[in-house]
């Protein structure tokens, strides 16, 4: 069983590293090995998320998109992205001496759903993905 402190540490780690979101037109089923949205509306320009803590092991990732960003589009997917250490760099990341490590922007989560839209320039849409760190 994972300890409460470990759950807290994983939640804080993700809260700090998952910082961007995007939406897309793709709507097929989510594939755990996917590395990007199917058809990102904002291209390679993600928006910044506002992350908060619901409790010790639950993080709320919130992203708000304006209608002017989405005008004329129908959204079918939402994705969260983070800046994570490259594979094999994890030990440098936790090195308290301040050693630098290389990072990659990677998709953390993708949710597909029935299409919503199209949007006008005065619209606004907010997505909130709630993640709870648990262990069974």
PALUM-432927 format. One record per atom (N, C-alpha, C): residue number from 1; residue in one letter; atom name; x, y, z. Coordinates in nm, 2 decimals, padded with zeros to 4 digits, m for minus. Example, Ala and Ser with C-alpha at 12.3 -4.5 7.8 and 13.67 -1.06 7.14 Angstrom:
<sites>
+-----+-----+------+--------+--------+--------+
!   n ! res ! atom !     xx !     yy !     zz !
+-----+-----+------+--------+--------+--------+
!   1 !   a !    N !  01.32 ! m00.57 !  00.78 !
!   1 !   a !   CA !  01.23 ! m00.45 !  00.78 !
!   1 !   a !    C !  01.32 ! m00.33 !  00.78 !
!   2 !   s !    N !  01.28 ! m00.22 !  00.71 !
!   2 !   s !   CA !  01.37 ! m00.11 !  00.71 !
!   2 !   s !    C !  01.29 !  00.00 !  00.79 !
+-----+-----+------+--------+--------+--------+
</sites>
This chain:
<sites>
+-----+-----+------+--------+--------+--------+
!   n ! res ! atom !     xx !     yy !     zz !
+-----+-----+------+--------+--------+--------+
!   1 !   x !    N !  00.08 ! m00.12 !  00.00 !
!   1 !   x !   CA !  00.00 !  00.00 !  00.00 !
!   1 !   x !    C !  00.09 !  00.12 !  00.00 !
!   2 !   x !    N !  00.05 !  00.22 ! m00.08 !
!   2 !   x !   CA !  00.12 !  00.35 ! m00.09 !
!   2 !   x !    C !  00.08 !  00.43 !  00.04 !
!   3 !   x !    N !  00.18 !  00.50 !  00.09 !
!   3 !   x !   CA !  00.15 !  00.58 !  00.21 !
!   3 !   x !    C !  00.08 !  00.72 !  00.17 !
!   4 !   x !    N !  00.02 !  00.78 !  00.27 !
!   4 !   x !   CA ! m00.05 !  00.91 !  00.24 !
!   4 !   x !    C !  00.05 !  01.01 !  00.20 !
!   5 !   x !    N !  00.17 !  01.01 !  00.26 !
!   5 !   x !   CA !  00.27 !  01.10 !  00.23 !
!   5 !   x !    C !  00.32 !  01.08 !  00.08 !
!   6 !   x !    N !  00.33 !  00.96 !  00.04 !
!   6 !   x !   CA !  00.37 !  00.93 ! m00.10 !
!   6 !   x !    C !  00.26 !  00.98 ! m00.20 !
!   7 !   x !    N !  00.14 !  00.96 ! m00.16 !
!   7 !   x !   CA !  00.03 !  01.01 ! m00.25 !
!   7 !   x !    C !  00.04 !  01.16 ! m00.26 !
!   8 !   x !    N !  00.06 !  01.22 ! m00.15 !
!   8 !   x !   CA !  00.08 !  01.37 ! m00.15 !
!   8 !   x !    C !  00.19 !  01.41 ! m00.24 !
!   9 !   x !    N !  00.31 !  01.35 ! m00.23 !
!   9 !   x !   CA !  00.42 !  01.38 ! m00.31 !
!   9 !   x !    C !  00.40 !  01.37 ! m00.46 !
!  10 !   x !    N !  00.33 !  01.26 ! m00.50 !
!  10 !   x !   CA !  00.30 !  01.24 ! m00.64 !
!  10 !   x !    C !  00.20 !  01.34 ! m00.69 !
!  11 !   x !    N !  00.10 !  01.38 ! m00.61 !
!  11 !   x !   CA !  00.01 !  01.48 ! m00.65 !
!  11 !   x !    C !  00.08 !  01.61 ! m00.67 !
!  12 !   x !    N !  00.16 !  01.65 ! m00.57 !
!  12 !   x !   CA !  00.24 !  01.78 ! m00.59 !
!  12 !   x !    C !  00.33 !  01.78 ! m00.71 !
!  13 !   x !    N !  00.39 !  01.67 ! m00.73 !
!  13 !   x !   CA !  00.48 !  01.65 ! m00.85 !
!  13 !   x !    C !  00.40 !  01.68 ! m00.98 !
!  14 !   x !    N !  00.29 !  01.61 ! m00.99 !
!  14 !   x !   CA !  00.21 !  01.63 ! m01.11 !
!  14 !   x !    C !  00.15 !  01.77 ! m01.12 !
!  15 !   x !    N !  00.11 !  01.83 ! m01.01 !
!  15 !   x !   CA !  00.06 !  01.97 ! m01.01 !
!  15 !   x !    C !  00.16 !  02.06 ! m01.06 !
!  16 !   x !    N !  00.29 !  02.04 ! m01.03 !
!  16 !   x !   CA !  00.39 !  02.13 ! m01.07 !
!  16 !   x !    C !  00.44 !  02.11 ! m01.21 !
!  17 !   x !    N !  00.43 !  01.99 ! m01.26 !
!  17 !   x !   CA !  00.48 !  01.96 ! m01.40 !
!  17 !   x !    C !  00.38 !  01.96 ! m01.51 !
!  18 !   x !    N !  00.25 !  01.94 ! m01.48 !
!  18 !   x !   CA !  00.14 !  01.95 ! m01.58 !
!  18 !   x !    C !  00.09 !  02.09 ! m01.58 !
!  19 !   x !    N !  00.13 !  02.16 ! m01.69 !
!  19 !   x !   CA !  00.10 !  02.31 ! m01.69 !
!  19 !   x !    C !  00.03 !  02.36 ! m01.81 !
!  20 !   x !    N !  00.00 !  02.27 ! m01.91 !
!  20 !   x !   CA ! m00.06 !  02.32 ! m02.04 !
!  20 !   x !    C ! m00.17 !  02.23 ! m02.08 !
!  21 !   x !    N ! m00.26 !  02.29 ! m02.16 !
!  21 !   x !   CA ! m00.38 !  02.22 ! m02.22 !
!  21 !   x !    C ! m00.40 !  02.26 ! m02.36 !
!  22 !   x !    N ! m00.47 !  02.18 ! m02.43 !
!  22 !   x !   CA ! m00.51 !  02.21 ! m02.57 !
!  22 !   x !    C ! m00.64 !  02.13 ! m02.60 !
!  23 !   x !    N ! m00.71 !  02.17 ! m02.70 !
!  23 !   x !   CA ! m00.83 !  02.10 ! m02.74 !
!  23 !   x !    C ! m00.82 !  02.07 ! m02.89 !
!  24 !   x !    N ! m00.90 !  01.97 ! m02.93 !
!  24 !   x !   CA ! m00.89 !  01.93 ! m03.07 !
!  24 !   x !    C ! m01.02 !  01.88 ! m03.13 !
!  25 !   x !    N ! m01.01 !  01.86 ! m03.26 !
!  25 !   x !   CA ! m01.13 !  01.81 ! m03.34 !
!  25 !   x !    C ! m01.13 !  01.66 ! m03.35 !
!  26 !   x !    N ! m01.03 !  01.59 ! m03.31 !
!  26 !   x !   CA ! m01.03 !  01.45 ! m03.32 !
!  26 !   x !    C ! m01.12 !  01.39 ! m03.21 !
!  27 !   x !    N ! m01.18 !  01.27 ! m03.24 !
!  27 !   x !   CA ! m01.27 !  01.22 ! m03.14 !
!  27 !   x !    C ! m01.27 !  01.07 ! m03.13 !
!  28 !   x !    N ! m01.16 !  01.01 ! m03.18 !
!  28 !   x !   CA ! m01.16 !  00.86 ! m03.17 !
!  28 !   x !    C ! m01.13 !  00.82 ! m03.02 !
!  29 !   x !    N ! m01.13 !  00.70 ! m02.99 !
!  29 !   x !   CA ! m01.10 !  00.65 ! m02.86 !
!  29 !   x !    C ! m00.96 !  00.68 ! m02.82 !
!  30 !   x !    N ! m00.94 !  00.71 ! m02.69 !
!  30 !   x !   CA ! m00.81 !  00.74 ! m02.64 !
!  30 !   x !    C ! m00.72 !  00.62 ! m02.64 !
!  31 !   x !    N ! m00.60 !  00.64 ! m02.68 !
!  31 !   x !   CA ! m00.50 !  00.53 ! m02.69 !
!  31 !   x !    C ! m00.39 !  00.57 ! m02.58 !
!  32 !   x !    N ! m00.36 !  00.48 ! m02.49 !
!  32 !   x !   CA ! m00.26 !  00.51 ! m02.39 !
!  32 !   x !    C ! m00.12 !  00.54 ! m02.44 !
!  33 !   x !    N ! m00.09 !  00.49 ! m02.56 !
!  33 !   x !   CA !  00.04 !  00.52 ! m02.62 !
!  33 !   x !    C !  00.04 !  00.64 ! m02.70 !
!  34 !   x !    N ! m00.07 !  00.71 ! m02.72 !
!  34 !   x !   CA ! m00.07 !  00.84 ! m02.80 !
!  34 !   x !    C !  00.02 !  00.94 ! m02.73 !
!  35 !   x !    N !  00.08 !  01.02 ! m02.82 !
!  35 !   x !   CA !  00.17 !  01.13 ! m02.77 !
!  35 !   x !    C !  00.12 !  01.27 ! m02.79 !
!  36 !   x !    N !  00.01 !  01.28 ! m02.86 !
!  36 !   x !   CA ! m00.05 !  01.41 ! m02.89 !
!  36 !   x !    C ! m00.20 !  01.40 ! m02.91 !
!  37 !   x !    N ! m00.26 !  01.51 ! m02.92 !
!  37 !   x !   CA ! m00.40 !  01.51 ! m02.96 !
!  37 !   x !    C ! m00.41 !  01.47 ! m03.11 !
!  38 !   x !    N ! m00.53 !  01.42 ! m03.15 !
!  38 !   x !   CA ! m00.54 !  01.38 ! m03.29 !
!  38 !   x !    C ! m00.53 !  01.50 ! m03.38 !
!  39 !   x !    N ! m00.61 !  01.60 ! m03.35 !
!  39 !   x !   CA ! m00.62 !  01.72 ! m03.44 !
!  39 !   x !    C ! m00.63 !  01.84 ! m03.35 !
!  40 !   x !    N ! m00.51 !  01.89 ! m03.30 !
!  40 !   x !   CA ! m00.51 !  02.01 ! m03.20 !
!  40 !   x !    C ! m00.56 !  02.13 ! m03.27 !
!  41 !   x !    N ! m00.65 !  02.20 ! m03.21 !
!  41 !   x !   CA ! m00.71 !  02.33 ! m03.27 !
!  41 !   x !    C ! m00.61 !  02.44 ! m03.26 !
!  42 !   x !    N ! m00.54 !  02.45 ! m03.15 !
!  42 !   x !   CA ! m00.44 !  02.56 ! m03.13 !
!  42 !   x !    C ! m00.30 !  02.52 ! m03.19 !
!  43 !   x !    N ! m00.29 !  02.41 ! m03.26 !
!  43 !   x !   CA ! m00.16 !  02.37 ! m03.31 !
!  43 !   x !    C ! m00.07 !  02.34 ! m03.20 !
!  44 !   x !    N !  00.06 !  02.39 ! m03.21 !
!  44 !   x !   CA !  00.16 !  02.36 ! m03.10 !
!  44 !   x !    C !  00.15 !  02.47 ! m02.99 !
!  45 !   x !    N !  00.05 !  02.56 ! m02.99 !
!  45 !   x !   CA !  00.04 !  02.66 ! m02.89 !
!  45 !   x !    C ! m00.06 !  02.62 ! m02.78 !
!  46 !   x !    N ! m00.01 !  02.56 ! m02.67 !
!  46 !   x !   CA ! m00.10 !  02.52 ! m02.57 !
!  46 !   x !    C ! m00.13 !  02.64 ! m02.48 !
!  47 !   x !    N ! m00.24 !  02.64 ! m02.40 !
!  47 !   x !   CA ! m00.27 !  02.74 ! m02.30 !
!  47 !   x !    C ! m00.22 !  02.69 ! m02.17 !
!  48 !   x !    N ! m00.20 !  02.79 ! m02.08 !
!  48 !   x !   CA ! m00.16 !  02.75 ! m01.94 !
!  48 !   x !    C ! m00.28 !  02.71 ! m01.86 !
!  49 !   x !    N ! m00.26 !  02.61 ! m01.78 !
!  49 !   x !   CA ! m00.36 !  02.56 ! m01.69 !
!  49 !   x !    C ! m00.35 !  02.63 ! m01.55 !
!  50 !   x !    N ! m00.46 !  02.63 ! m01.48 !
!  50 !   x !   CA ! m00.46 !  02.67 ! m01.34 !
!  50 !   x !    C ! m00.48 !  02.55 ! m01.25 !
!  51 !   x !    N ! m00.38 !  02.51 ! m01.18 !
!  51 !   x !   CA ! m00.39 !  02.38 ! m01.10 !
!  51 !   x !    C ! m00.41 !  02.41 ! m00.95 !
!  52 !   x !    N ! m00.50 !  02.34 ! m00.89 !
!  52 !   x !   CA ! m00.53 !  02.36 ! m00.75 !
!  52 !   x !    C ! m00.55 !  02.22 ! m00.68 !
!  53 !   x !    N ! m00.55 !  02.23 ! m00.55 !
!  53 !   x !   CA ! m00.56 !  02.10 ! m00.47 !
!  53 !   x !    C ! m00.70 !  02.10 ! m00.41 !
!  54 !   x !    N ! m00.77 !  01.99 ! m00.43 !
!  54 !   x !   CA ! m00.90 !  01.97 ! m00.37 !
!  54 !   x !    C ! m00.87 !  01.91 ! m00.23 !
!  55 !   x !    N ! m00.78 !  01.83 ! m00.21 !
!  55 !   x !   CA ! m00.73 !  01.77 ! m00.08 !
!  55 !   x !    C ! m00.59 !  01.73 ! m00.10 !
!  56 !   x !    N ! m00.54 !  01.65 !  00.00 !
!  56 !   x !   CA ! m00.40 !  01.61 !  00.00 !
!  56 !   x !    C ! m00.35 !  01.53 ! m00.12 !
!  57 !   x !    N ! m00.44 !  01.45 ! m00.18 !
!  57 !   x !   CA ! m00.40 !  01.37 ! m00.30 !
!  57 !   x !    C ! m00.48 !  01.39 ! m00.42 !
!  58 !   x !    N ! m00.56 !  01.50 ! m00.43 !
!  58 !   x !   CA ! m00.64 !  01.53 ! m00.55 !
!  58 !   x !    C ! m00.61 !  01.67 ! m00.61 !
!  59 !   x !    N ! m00.58 !  01.67 ! m00.74 !
!  59 !   x !   CA ! m00.54 !  01.79 ! m00.81 !
!  59 !   x !    C ! m00.65 !  01.82 ! m00.91 !
!  60 !   x !    N ! m00.69 !  01.95 ! m00.92 !
!  60 !   x !   CA ! m00.78 !  01.99 ! m01.03 !
!  60 !   x !    C ! m00.70 !  02.07 ! m01.13 !
!  61 !   x !    N ! m00.70 !  02.02 ! m01.25 !
!  61 !   x !   CA ! m00.64 !  02.09 ! m01.36 !
!  61 !   x !    C ! m00.74 !  02.16 ! m01.44 !
!  62 !   x !    N ! m00.74 !  02.29 ! m01.45 !
!  62 !   x !   CA ! m00.84 !  02.38 ! m01.51 !
!  62 !   x !    C ! m00.78 !  02.46 ! m01.63 !
!  63 !   x !    N ! m00.85 !  02.45 ! m01.74 !
!  63 !   x !   CA ! m00.81 !  02.53 ! m01.86 !
!  63 !   x !    C ! m00.93 !  02.60 ! m01.92 !
!  64 !   x !    N ! m00.92 !  02.73 ! m01.95 !
!  64 !   x !   CA ! m01.03 !  02.81 ! m02.00 !
!  64 !   x !    C ! m00.99 !  02.85 ! m02.14 !
!  65 !   x !    N ! m01.08 !  02.83 ! m02.24 !
!  65 !   x !   CA ! m01.05 !  02.87 ! m02.38 !
!  65 !   x !    C ! m01.16 !  02.97 ! m02.42 !
!  66 !   x !    N ! m01.11 !  03.07 ! m02.49 !
!  66 !   x !   CA ! m01.20 !  03.18 ! m02.54 !
!  66 !   x !    C ! m01.26 !  03.14 ! m02.67 !
!  67 !   x !    N ! m01.38 !  03.19 ! m02.70 !
!  67 !   x !   CA ! m01.44 !  03.16 ! m02.83 !
!  67 !   x !    C ! m01.35 !  03.21 ! m02.95 !
!  68 !   x !    N ! m01.28 !  03.31 ! m02.93 !
!  68 !   x !   CA ! m01.20 !  03.36 ! m03.04 !
!  68 !   x !    C ! m01.09 !  03.26 ! m03.07 !
!  69 !   x !    N ! m01.04 !  03.18 ! m02.98 !
!  69 !   x !   CA ! m00.94 !  03.08 ! m03.00 !
!  69 !   x !    C ! m01.01 !  02.96 ! m03.08 !
!  70 !   x !    N ! m01.14 !  02.94 ! m03.06 !
!  70 !   x !   CA ! m01.20 !  02.82 ! m03.11 !
!  70 !   x !    C ! m01.31 !  02.85 ! m03.22 !
!  71 !   x !    N ! m01.32 !  02.97 ! m03.26 !
!  71 !   x !   CA ! m01.42 !  03.02 ! m03.35 !
!  71 !   x !    C ! m01.44 !  02.92 ! m03.47 !
!  72 !   x !    N ! m01.57 !  02.88 ! m03.48 !
!  72 !   x !   CA ! m01.60 !  02.79 ! m03.60 !
!  72 !   x !    C ! m01.57 !  02.65 ! m03.58 !
!  73 !   x !    N ! m01.50 !  02.61 ! m03.47 !
!  73 !   x !   CA ! m01.46 !  02.47 ! m03.45 !
!  73 !   x !    C ! m01.56 !  02.39 ! m03.36 !
!  74 !   x !    N ! m01.56 !  02.26 ! m03.37 !
!  74 !   x !   CA ! m01.63 !  02.17 ! m03.29 !
!  74 !   x !    C ! m01.52 !  02.09 ! m03.21 !
!  75 !   x !    N ! m01.53 !  02.09 ! m03.08 !
!  75 !   x !   CA ! m01.42 !  02.02 ! m03.00 !
!  75 !   x !    C ! m01.47 !  01.88 ! m02.96 !
!  76 !   x !    N ! m01.38 !  01.79 ! m02.98 !
!  76 !   x !   CA ! m01.41 !  01.65 ! m02.95 !
!  76 !   x !    C ! m01.30 !  01.58 ! m02.86 !
!  77 !   x !    N ! m01.20 !  01.66 ! m02.82 !
!  77 !   x !   CA ! m01.09 !  01.61 ! m02.74 !
!  77 !   x !    C ! m01.03 !  01.72 ! m02.66 !
!  78 !   x !    N ! m00.98 !  01.68 ! m02.54 !
!  78 !   x !   CA ! m00.91 !  01.77 ! m02.44 !
!  78 !   x !    C ! m00.79 !  01.70 ! m02.39 !
!  79 !   x !    N ! m00.68 !  01.77 ! m02.39 !
!  79 !   x !   CA ! m00.55 !  01.71 ! m02.35 !
!  79 !   x !    C ! m00.48 !  01.80 ! m02.25 !
!  80 !   x !    N ! m00.41 !  01.74 ! m02.16 !
!  80 !   x !   CA ! m00.32 !  01.80 ! m02.06 !
!  80 !   x !    C ! m00.18 !  01.76 ! m02.10 !
!  81 !   x !    N ! m00.08 !  01.86 ! m02.09 !
!  81 !   x !   CA !  00.06 !  01.84 ! m02.12 !
!  81 !   x !    C !  00.15 !  01.89 ! m02.01 !
!  82 !   x !    N !  00.26 !  01.82 ! m01.99 !
!  82 !   x !   CA !  00.35 !  01.86 ! m01.89 !
!  82 !   x !    C !  00.49 !  01.85 ! m01.94 !
!  83 !   x !    N !  00.58 !  01.91 ! m01.87 !
!  83 !   x !   CA !  00.72 !  01.91 ! m01.90 !
!  83 !   x !    C !  00.79 !  01.82 ! m01.80 !
!  84 !   x !    N !  00.82 !  01.70 ! m01.85 !
!  84 !   x !   CA !  00.88 !  01.59 ! m01.77 !
!  84 !   x !    C !  01.02 !  01.57 ! m01.81 !
!  85 !   x !    N !  01.10 !  01.51 ! m01.72 !
!  85 !   x !   CA !  01.24 !  01.47 ! m01.75 !
!  85 !   x !    C !  01.24 !  01.37 ! m01.86 !
!  86 !   x !    N !  01.34 !  01.37 ! m01.94 !
!  86 !   x !   CA !  01.35 !  01.27 ! m02.04 !
!  86 !   x !    C !  01.39 !  01.14 ! m01.98 !
!  87 !   x !    N !  01.35 !  01.03 ! m02.05 !
!  87 !   x !   CA !  01.38 !  00.90 ! m01.99 !
!  87 !   x !    C !  01.53 !  00.88 ! m01.96 !
!  88 !   x !    N !  01.56 !  00.84 ! m01.84 !
!  88 !   x !   CA !  01.69 !  00.82 ! m01.80 !
!  88 !   x !    C !  01.75 !  00.95 ! m01.73 !
!  89 !   x !    N !  01.67 !  01.05 ! m01.72 !
!  89 !   x !   CA !  01.71 !  01.18 ! m01.65 !
!  89 !   x !    C !  01.65 !  01.19 ! m01.52 !
!  90 !   x !    N !  01.57 !  01.10 ! m01.47 !
!  90 !   x !   CA !  01.50 !  01.11 ! m01.35 !
!  90 !   x !    C !  01.59 !  01.13 ! m01.23 !
!  91 !   x !    N !  01.71 !  01.07 ! m01.23 !
!  91 !   x !   CA !  01.80 !  01.08 ! m01.12 !
!  91 !   x !    C !  01.86 !  01.22 ! m01.11 !
!  92 !   x !    N !  01.88 !  01.29 ! m01.23 !
!  92 !   x !   CA !  01.93 !  01.42 ! m01.23 !
!  92 !   x !    C !  01.82 !  01.52 ! m01.18 !
!  93 !   x !    N !  01.69 !  01.49 ! m01.21 !
!  93 !   x !   CA !  01.59 !  01.57 ! m01.17 !
!  93 !   x !    C !  01.58 !  01.59 ! m01.01 !
!  94 !   x !    N !  01.60 !  01.48 ! m00.94 !
!  94 !   x !   CA !  01.59 !  01.49 ! m00.80 !
!  94 !   x !    C !  01.73 !  01.52 ! m00.73 !
!  95 !   x !    N !  01.83 !  01.54 ! m00.81 !
!  95 !   x !   CA !  01.96 !  01.58 ! m00.75 !
!  95 !   x !    C !  01.95 !  01.71 ! m00.68 !
!  96 !   x !    N !  01.97 !  01.72 ! m00.55 !
!  96 !   x !   CA !  01.95 !  01.84 ! m00.48 !
!  96 !   x !    C !  02.07 !  01.94 ! m00.50 !
!  97 !   x !    N !  02.17 !  01.89 ! m00.57 !
!  97 !   x !   CA !  02.29 !  01.98 ! m00.60 !
!  97 !   x !    C !  02.25 !  02.08 ! m00.71 !
!  98 !   x !    N !  02.14 !  02.07 ! m00.77 !
!  98 !   x !   CA !  02.10 !  02.16 ! m00.87 !
!  98 !   x !    C !  02.14 !  02.12 ! m01.01 !
!  99 !   x !    N !  02.18 !  02.00 ! m01.03 !
!  99 !   x !   CA !  02.22 !  01.95 ! m01.16 !
!  99 !   x !    C !  02.10 !  01.97 ! m01.26 !
! 100 !   x !    N !  02.14 !  02.01 ! m01.38 !
! 100 !   x !   CA !  02.03 !  02.03 ! m01.48 !
! 100 !   x !    C !  01.99 !  01.90 ! m01.54 !
! 101 !   x !    N !  01.87 !  01.90 ! m01.59 !
! 101 !   x !   CA !  01.82 !  01.78 ! m01.66 !
! 101 !   x !    C !  01.75 !  01.82 ! m01.79 !
! 102 !   x !    N !  01.74 !  01.73 ! m01.88 !
! 102 !   x !   CA !  01.67 !  01.76 ! m02.01 !
! 102 !   x !    C !  01.53 !  01.72 ! m02.00 !
! 103 !   x !    N !  01.44 !  01.80 ! m02.06 !
! 103 !   x !   CA !  01.30 !  01.78 ! m02.05 !
! 103 !   x !    C !  01.23 !  01.76 ! m02.19 !
! 104 !   x !    N !  01.12 !  01.70 ! m02.18 !
! 104 !   x !   CA !  01.03 !  01.68 ! m02.30 !
! 104 !   x !    C !  00.89 !  01.73 ! m02.26 !
! 105 !   x !    N !  00.82 !  01.79 ! m02.35 !
! 105 !   x !   CA !  00.68 !  01.82 ! m02.33 !
! 105 !   x !    C !  00.60 !  01.70 ! m02.38 !
! 106 !   x !    N !  00.53 !  01.64 ! m02.29 !
! 106 !   x !   CA !  00.45 !  01.52 ! m02.32 !
! 106 !   x !    C !  00.31 !  01.53 ! m02.28 !
! 107 !   x !    N !  00.22 !  01.46 ! m02.35 !
! 107 !   x !   CA !  00.08 !  01.45 ! m02.31 !
! 107 !   x !    C !  00.07 !  01.37 ! m02.19 !
! 108 !   x !    N !  00.00 !  01.43 ! m02.09 !
! 108 !   x !   CA ! m00.02 !  01.36 ! m01.96 !
! 108 !   x !    C ! m00.16 !  01.29 ! m01.97 !
! 109 !   x !    N ! m00.26 !  01.35 ! m02.02 !
! 109 !   x !   CA ! m00.39 !  01.29 ! m02.03 !
! 109 !   x !    C ! m00.47 !  01.34 ! m02.15 !
! 110 !   x !    N ! m00.56 !  01.26 ! m02.20 !
! 110 !   x !   CA ! m00.64 !  01.29 ! m02.31 !
! 110 !   x !    C ! m00.78 !  01.24 ! m02.29 !
! 111 !   x !    N ! m00.88 !  01.32 ! m02.31 !
! 111 !   x !   CA ! m01.02 !  01.28 ! m02.29 !
! 111 !   x !    C ! m01.09 !  01.31 ! m02.42 !
! 112 !   x !    N ! m01.16 !  01.21 ! m02.48 !
! 112 !   x !   CA ! m01.24 !  01.24 ! m02.60 !
! 112 !   x !    C ! m01.39 !  01.23 ! m02.56 !
! 113 !   x !    N ! m01.48 !  01.30 ! m02.63 !
! 113 !   x !   CA ! m01.62 !  01.31 ! m02.60 !
! 113 !   x !    C ! m01.70 !  01.35 ! m02.72 !
! 114 !   x !    N ! m01.83 !  01.35 ! m02.71 !
! 114 !   x !   CA ! m01.92 !  01.39 ! m02.82 !
! 114 !   x !    C ! m01.89 !  01.54 ! m02.85 !
! 115 !   x !    N ! m01.89 !  01.58 ! m02.97 !
! 115 !   x !   CA ! m01.85 !  01.71 ! m03.01 !
! 115 !   x !    C ! m01.94 !  01.82 ! m02.95 !
! 116 !   x !    N ! m01.87 !  01.93 ! m02.91 !
! 116 !   x !   CA ! m01.94 !  02.05 ! m02.87 !
! 116 !   x !    C ! m01.89 !  02.17 ! m02.95 !
! 117 !   x !    N ! m01.99 !  02.25 ! m02.99 !
! 117 !   x !   CA ! m01.95 !  02.37 ! m03.08 !
! 117 !   x !    C ! m02.05 !  02.37 ! m03.20 !
! 118 !   x !    N ! m02.02 !  02.45 ! m03.30 !
! 118 !   x !   CA ! m01.91 !  02.54 ! m03.31 !
! 118 !   x !    C ! m01.92 !  02.66 ! m03.22 !
! 119 !   x !    N ! m01.81 !  02.73 ! m03.20 !
! 119 !   x !   CA ! m01.81 !  02.84 ! m03.11 !
! 119 !   x !    C ! m01.80 !  02.97 ! m03.18 !
! 120 !   x !    N ! m01.86 !  03.07 ! m03.12 !
! 120 !   x !   CA ! m01.85 !  03.21 ! m03.17 !
! 120 !   x !    C ! m01.74 !  03.28 ! m03.09 !
! 121 !   x !    N ! m01.70 !  03.40 ! m03.13 !
! 121 !   x !   CA ! m01.59 !  03.47 ! m03.07 !
! 121 !   x !    C ! m01.62 !  03.51 ! m02.93 !
! 122 !   x !    N ! m01.75 !  03.53 ! m02.89 !
! 122 !   x !   CA ! m01.79 !  03.57 ! m02.76 !
! 122 !   x !    C ! m01.80 !  03.46 ! m02.66 !
! 123 !   x !    N ! m01.80 !  03.33 ! m02.70 !
! 123 !   x !   CA ! m01.81 !  03.22 ! m02.61 !
! 123 !   x !    C ! m01.69 !  03.19 ! m02.53 !
! 124 !   x !    N ! m01.70 !  03.11 ! m02.43 !
! 124 !   x !   CA ! m01.59 !  03.07 ! m02.34 !
! 124 !   x !    C ! m01.62 !  02.93 ! m02.29 !
! 125 !   x !    N ! m01.52 !  02.85 ! m02.29 !
! 125 !   x !   CA ! m01.55 !  02.71 ! m02.24 !
! 125 !   x !    C ! m01.43 !  02.68 ! m02.14 !
! 126 !   x !    N ! m01.47 !  02.61 ! m02.03 !
! 126 !   x !   CA ! m01.38 !  02.57 ! m01.93 !
! 126 !   x !    C ! m01.38 !  02.42 ! m01.91 !
! 127 !   x !    N ! m01.26 !  02.36 ! m01.90 !
! 127 !   x !   CA ! m01.24 !  02.22 ! m01.88 !
! 127 !   x !    C ! m01.18 !  02.20 ! m01.74 !
! 128 !   x !    N ! m01.23 !  02.11 ! m01.66 !
! 128 !   x !   CA ! m01.16 !  02.08 ! m01.54 !
! 128 !   x !    C ! m01.14 !  01.92 ! m01.53 !
! 129 !   x !    N ! m01.02 !  01.88 ! m01.52 !
! 129 !   x !   CA ! m00.99 !  01.74 ! m01.50 !
! 129 !   x !    C ! m00.94 !  01.72 ! m01.36 !
! 130 !   x !    N ! m01.01 !  01.63 ! m01.29 !
! 130 !   x !   CA ! m00.98 !  01.61 ! m01.15 !
! 130 !   x !    C ! m00.91 !  01.47 ! m01.14 !
! 131 !   x !    N ! m00.79 !  01.48 ! m01.08 !
! 131 !   x !   CA ! m00.71 !  01.36 ! m01.07 !
! 131 !   x !    C ! m00.68 !  01.33 ! m00.92 !
! 132 !   x !    N ! m00.71 !  01.20 ! m00.88 !
! 132 !   x !   CA ! m00.68 !  01.16 ! m00.74 !
! 132 !   x !    C ! m00.58 !  01.06 ! m00.75 !
! 133 !   x !    N ! m00.47 !  01.07 ! m00.67 !
! 133 !   x !   CA ! m00.37 !  00.97 ! m00.66 !
! 133 !   x !    C ! m00.41 !  00.87 ! m00.56 !
! 134 !   x !    N ! m00.43 !  00.74 ! m00.61 !
! 134 !   x !   CA ! m00.47 !  00.63 ! m00.52 !
! 134 !   x !    C ! m00.39 !  00.51 ! m00.55 !
! 135 !   x !    N ! m00.40 !  00.41 ! m00.47 !
! 135 !   x !   CA ! m00.33 !  00.29 ! m00.49 !
! 135 !   x !    C ! m00.42 !  00.18 ! m00.44 !
! 136 !   x !    N ! m00.43 !  00.07 ! m00.52 !
! 136 !   x !   CA ! m00.51 ! m00.04 ! m00.47 !
! 136 !   x !    C ! m00.42 ! m00.16 ! m00.45 !
+-----+-----+------+--------+--------+--------+
</sites>
